[in-house]
Amino acid sequence: MAIKIEKNIVNYSIKKEDSGTPNSLPDKEMMHEEIQRPNELRGYTYKIKTPLIDHAMYITINDIILNDGTEYEQEYPFEIFINSKNMEQFQWILALTRVISAVFRKGGDATFLAEELKQVFDPQGGYFKRGGKFMPSLVAEIGEVLETHMRKIGLIEDEELSDDHKALIEEKRASLQVMDSPADEDEKNFPPGAQLCTKCSTKAMVMLDGCMTCLNCGYSKCG
């Protein structure tokens, strides 16, 4: 039977047939822009303190729970807020958080955001954070926080070193008598004159066995 359409078509979607099996698993829900903000989100707040600003910044990322209660349950970032007493950066920080939140709600793979932000360089030069890791800009450190969060919720998988590789790093550290600082387990002391590692951005590259090797992540220029 033909149906005459009297109005312009402005949108459409494919109707899914009901399987009629009550015990079957529900379809895996993916993040998309039609998902409305629920009344409650799961939030995480990260603190960063850089030499570029007088006050610390607090980055809050709120996650939505997709497929709650099923084997497909997954946290996914829904919105981001950045708060600080320093008002000099207010305009661009507000704009950045709104753009990032919009990308989150659009759905799809948002892990590229972290890498893009980490590639932003400050023309006046970057800085070293605690532990000796180099940050090319404040935006790059925000990107690192975003990457850390995505690793925590499982959107980015860690690149695990092999046991042999880990043992090699520990052996080389011991040969140089590199010890973790007892005052702060996150603070690491590497030999004076260590160079910046191009992979993990930490001043931990030293010459070992005729090859530049990173004592932090294990990267070696000799492969």
C-alpha positions as CSV (number, residue, x, y, z in Angstrom):
1,M,0.0,0.0,0.0
2,A,1.5,3.3,-1.0
3,I,1.6,6.1,1.5
4,K,1.8,9.7,0.3
5,I,4.2,11.9,2.3
6,E,2.7,15.4,2.7
7,K,5.7,16.9,4.6
8,N,9.4,17.3,4.0
9,I,11.6,14.5,5.5
10,V,13.9,16.1,8.0
11,N,15.3,13.1,9.8
12,Y,15.1,9.3,9.8
13,S,16.3,6.2,11.7
14,I,16.1,2.5,11.2
15,K,13.6,0.7,13.4
16,K,14.9,-2.4,15.1
17,E,12.7,-5.4,15.3
18,D,12.0,-6.7,18.8
19,S,13.5,-10.2,19.2
20,G,10.8,-11.1,21.6
21,T,13.3,-13.1,23.7
22,P,13.2,-11.8,27.2
23,N,16.4,-13.5,28.3
24,S,18.5,-12.2,25.4
25,L,21.2,-9.6,26.1
26,P,20.3,-6.1,25.2
27,D,22.0,-4.4,22.2
28,K,25.4,-2.8,23.1
29,E,24.7,0.9,23.5
30,M,27.3,3.3,22.1
31,M,27.7,6.9,22.9
32,H,25.9,9.3,20.5
33,E,24.5,12.8,20.6
34,E,20.9,11.8,21.2
35,I,21.8,10.4,24.7
36,Q,20.4,12.8,27.2
37,R,22.4,13.8,30.3
38,P,21.2,11.7,33.3
39,N,20.6,13.2,36.7
40,E,23.7,11.6,38.1
41,L,27.2,11.2,36.6
42,R,30.4,9.6,38.0
43,G,33.0,12.2,38.4
44,Y,36.8,12.3,38.8
45,T,38.9,15.4,39.8
46,Y,42.6,15.8,39.0
47,K,44.9,18.5,40.3
48,I,47.7,20.0,38.3
49,K,50.1,22.7,39.5
50,T,52.5,24.3,36.9
51,P,55.1,27.0,37.2
52,L,53.2,29.0,34.6
53,I,50.4,30.0,37.0
54,D,50.2,30.9,40.7
55,H,47.3,28.7,41.6
56,A,46.5,25.0,41.0
57,M,44.0,23.9,38.4
58,Y,41.4,21.2,39.1
59,I,40.1,19.2,36.2
60,T,36.9,17.4,36.7
61,I,35.7,14.7,34.2
62,N,32.2,13.3,34.5
63,D,31.5,9.9,33.0
64,I,28.2,8.4,31.8
65,I,27.7,4.7,32.4
66,L,26.7,2.9,29.2
67,N,25.1,-0.6,29.3
68,D,24.8,-0.4,33.1
69,G,24.5,-3.8,34.7
70,T,25.5,-5.8,31.6
71,E,28.7,-7.4,30.4
72,Y,29.1,-4.4,28.1
73,E,29.2,-1.9,30.9
74,Q,31.6,1.0,30.1
75,E,32.3,4.4,31.5
76,Y,32.6,7.1,28.8
77,P,33.5,10.8,29.3
78,F,30.4,13.0,29.0
79,E,31.7,16.4,30.1
80,I,34.8,18.2,31.5
81,F,35.2,21.2,33.7
82,I,38.4,23.1,34.7
83,N,38.4,25.3,37.8
84,S,41.2,27.6,39.2
85,K,41.5,30.8,41.1
86,N,43.6,32.2,38.3
87,M,41.2,34.1,36.0
88,E,43.8,35.1,33.4
89,Q,43.2,31.8,31.5
90,F,39.4,31.8,32.0
91,Q,38.2,32.5,28.5
92,W,40.2,30.0,26.5
93,I,39.9,27.3,29.3
94,L,36.1,27.7,29.2
95,A,36.1,27.5,25.4
96,L,38.4,24.4,25.5
97,T,36.2,22.5,28.0
98,R,33.0,23.2,26.0
99,V,34.6,22.0,22.8
100,I,35.9,18.8,24.5
101,S,32.6,18.1,26.1
102,A,30.8,18.5,22.7
103,V,33.2,16.0,21.2
104,F,32.5,13.6,24.1
105,R,28.7,13.8,23.6
106,K,29.0,13.4,19.8
107,G,30.2,9.8,20.4
108,G,32.7,7.7,18.6
109,D,36.4,7.3,19.5
110,A,37.4,10.4,21.5
111,T,40.9,9.1,22.6
112,F,42.5,11.2,19.8
113,L,41.7,14.4,21.9
114,A,44.4,13.5,24.4
115,E,47.1,13.1,21.8
116,E,46.1,16.3,20.0
117,L,46.3,18.3,23.2
118,K,49.6,16.8,24.1
119,Q,51.1,18.1,20.8
120,V,50.4,21.8,21.6
121,F,53.6,23.6,22.3
122,D,54.0,27.0,24.1
123,P,56.0,29.4,22.0
124,Q,57.6,30.7,25.2
125,G,58.8,27.3,26.1
126,G,57.4,24.4,28.3
127,Y,58.3,23.3,31.8
128,F,59.3,20.2,33.8
129,K,56.7,18.8,36.2
130,R,57.5,16.8,39.3
131,G,59.4,13.6,38.4
132,G,61.3,15.3,35.6
133,K,58.6,14.9,32.9
134,F,58.6,17.7,30.3
135,M,55.4,19.4,29.4
136,P,55.5,21.5,26.2
137,S,52.5,23.6,27.4
138,L,49.7,23.9,29.9
139,V,47.3,22.5,27.2
140,A,49.6,19.5,26.8
141,E,49.3,18.8,30.6
142,I,45.5,19.0,30.3
143,G,45.9,16.4,27.5
144,E,48.0,14.2,29.7
145,V,45.3,14.3,32.4
146,L,42.7,13.3,29.8
147,E,44.9,10.4,28.7
148,T,45.4,9.3,32.3
149,H,41.6,9.3,32.8
150,M,40.9,7.4,29.6
151,R,43.5,4.8,30.7
152,K,41.8,4.5,34.1
153,I,38.3,3.8,32.6
154,G,39.7,1.4,29.9
155,L,39.3,3.5,26.7
156,I,43.1,3.5,26.3
157,E,45.1,0.3,26.9
158,D,48.5,0.4,28.5
159,E,51.5,-0.7,26.5
160,E,52.9,-3.3,28.8
161,L,56.6,-4.0,28.8
162,S,57.7,-7.6,28.7
163,D,59.2,-9.1,31.9
164,D,62.6,-9.3,30.2
165,H,62.4,-5.6,29.3
166,K,61.4,-4.7,32.8
167,A,64.2,-6.7,34.3
168,L,66.7,-5.0,31.9
169,I,65.6,-1.6,33.0
170,E,65.9,-2.5,36.7
171,E,69.3,-4.0,36.1
172,K,70.5,-0.8,34.3
173,R,69.0,1.4,37.1
174,A,70.9,-0.6,39.7
175,S,74.1,-0.4,37.8
176,L,73.8,3.4,38.0
177,Q,72.6,3.3,41.6
178,V,69.3,5.1,40.6
179,M,67.0,5.0,43.6
180,D,63.4,6.2,44.0
181,S,63.2,9.1,46.4
182,P,61.9,8.0,49.9
183,A,60.2,11.4,50.4
184,D,57.8,10.9,47.5
185,E,57.1,7.6,45.6
186,D,56.1,9.6,42.6
187,E,59.4,11.5,42.5
188,K,62.2,9.7,40.7
189,N,65.9,10.7,40.7
190,F,67.8,10.1,37.4
191,P,71.5,10.7,36.8
192,P,72.6,14.3,36.4
193,G,72.9,15.1,32.7
194,A,70.3,12.7,31.6
195,Q,68.6,13.7,28.4
196,L,65.0,14.1,27.5
197,C,63.3,10.9,26.3
198,T,61.3,11.6,23.1
199,K,58.8,8.8,24.0
200,C,57.8,9.6,27.6
201,S,59.1,13.2,27.8
202,T,61.2,12.4,31.0
203,K,64.8,13.4,31.5
204,A,66.0,9.8,31.9
205,M,67.9,9.1,28.7
206,V,71.5,7.9,29.5
207,M,74.2,6.1,27.6
208,L,74.3,2.4,28.5
209,D,76.3,-0.2,26.6
210,G,76.9,2.2,23.8
211,C,73.2,3.1,23.3
212,M,71.0,5.9,24.6
213,T,68.4,4.2,26.9
214,C,65.5,5.6,28.9
215,L,65.5,4.6,32.5
216,N,61.9,5.5,32.9
217,C,60.0,3.8,30.1
218,G,62.8,1.6,28.6
219,Y,62.9,3.2,25.2
220,S,66.2,2.7,23.4
221,K,67.5,4.3,20.2
222,C,69.0,0.9,19.3
223,G,65.7,-0.8,19.2
